[in-house]
Amino acid sequence: MTRSKMKQQVFEGVDITNSLGAIPPQSNDGDAVTGAAIDRLGAGTGFFLFEAAAASGTPSAVTAALKITHCDTSGGTYADFEVLETALDIKTAVAKQYMIDLSGAKRYLKVVLDSTYTAGTTPANVVAGKLILGDYDVDPKASQTILS
């Protein structure tokens, strides 16, 4: 399937104003950030939007690893489902988007961001991510929840 066809498929029947806050906007200084559990019941595809502001503190390099983890229960042990990035350069402002085939995913998802800062005095970035779910085989209004 072509990427443009996948983009069309993701947005069918989805109100993107109700996207899920996988990583709420926050300052990050190198600690791993794990988003809240997201119930993907019935969703076959996802569209992840990631943003990072330019780093403060004059680091010589800043990279981010991004992945989606999954689990059968919201409070269980999550395993890697899909690695989106291993070393995305976020020293300067960046906005990225990722298409995700969720057909093999378990019911609950979490987004994990792990950033690495090299040098600089108190380096940090403001980061945020949203996950838009689509291609539902059930009514999402009755099943879509974010769990803390």
N, C-alpha and C positions, 0 to 999 in steps of 0.2 A: 504494500500500500504506500502511495506517495505521501510525503510529509504534508502537503496541502490538503490531501484527502483526510489525513488523520486529524488535522486542525479543525476541519469542518465537522468531523464525527464527534470530537470532544465537546463542541459547543451545542450540539443538537439537544434541545429541551433543557438547557442549563442556564439558570440565571446567574451570570458571573458576579453580580453584586452580592450574592450570598456565598462567595467562595470561602473556604475554610482557612483560618489563620494558623497555618502549620508552624510558623516561627513568627510570633508577634514582634513588631519593631522593638529593638533593644540594642544597647551598647554591648559589644563583645570584645573581650581583651585576650582571647586565646583559650578560654574555657569552652569545652564542648557544650553545645546547646541541643537538647532533645525536645522536640515539640510535643504537644499533647496528643493523646491517642485519637485517631480519626476513624470513625466507623464508615467503611466504604461499601457496606451492604448493597449489592446490586450494581455497583459502578464497575464498568469494564475498562475505562481509560481515565487517565489523569493528566492534568496540565499543571506543572509546577512553575511558579514565577518566583525568582530569587533576586533580591536587590541588596547591594552593599554600598554605603557611602564611602568616600575616600578615607583612607586611614589617617588618624591623627598620630602625633608623637614621632614623626619622621622615621619610621622603620625602613630598613633597606629592602625588605621583601615581606609580602603578606600573601599567604595562600589559604584556600578553603577547600575542605573535602565535604561533599554533600552526598547523602545517601537516603534511601527510603528503606525503612525496616518494617517487618510485619509480624503478626501474632494472631492466634485463634481467639484470644481473650484480651480485653482492654488492659488488664493488669498483669498479664503474663510476661514471659521472657521474650523479647523481640530479637529476631534474627535479620540479617541483611537480606533485602529483597532486590534492590537495584542501586548500584553505585552510579551517581550522576556525574560527579567530579572527584578527582583525586588531588588536584593541585591548581584550582582556579585562582588566577591572579586577582586579588581584591585590594591591591595597594591603592589604586585609583577607583573611582566610582564605577560600578558595574551593574547591569541588569541582564539576567539570562532567563531563558524559558526552556522547559524540558517536557517532551511528550513521554508519557509512561503507559505502557501496556500493563494493565492490572489483572489480566485474565488468570494469571497464576498466583496472585497474591492472596494471602489469608485475609480475614475480615477486617482486622484493625491495622492501621498504618501509623508510623511516626516518622517525621523528617529529622535527620541528625545533621548538624553543622559542626565541623571541627576546624578551627582556624589556627594557623601557625604564624607567629610574628618573629621576624629576624631583626635584632637590634632595635634602636630607637628608645626614647624615653616615654614610658607609659603609653605604648601604642594601643589603638582601639579602632573599631569600625562600628557604625550603626548598621545592623543587618535586619532583614525581614523576608518572609516567604509566605506565599499563599498556594494552596492546592485546590484546583478546580476539578471536581469529579464529573464524569459524564458517561454516556453510553450505558444508561441504566436499563436493567431488565426488571426492576421493581420501581415503584413510586418513591423518589428520593425524599419527598416531603415527610413521609411517614417514618423514615429510617435514618436520616442523616443527622448525626450528633457528633459533638466534640466532647471528649472526656478529659478531665484533668488528672 
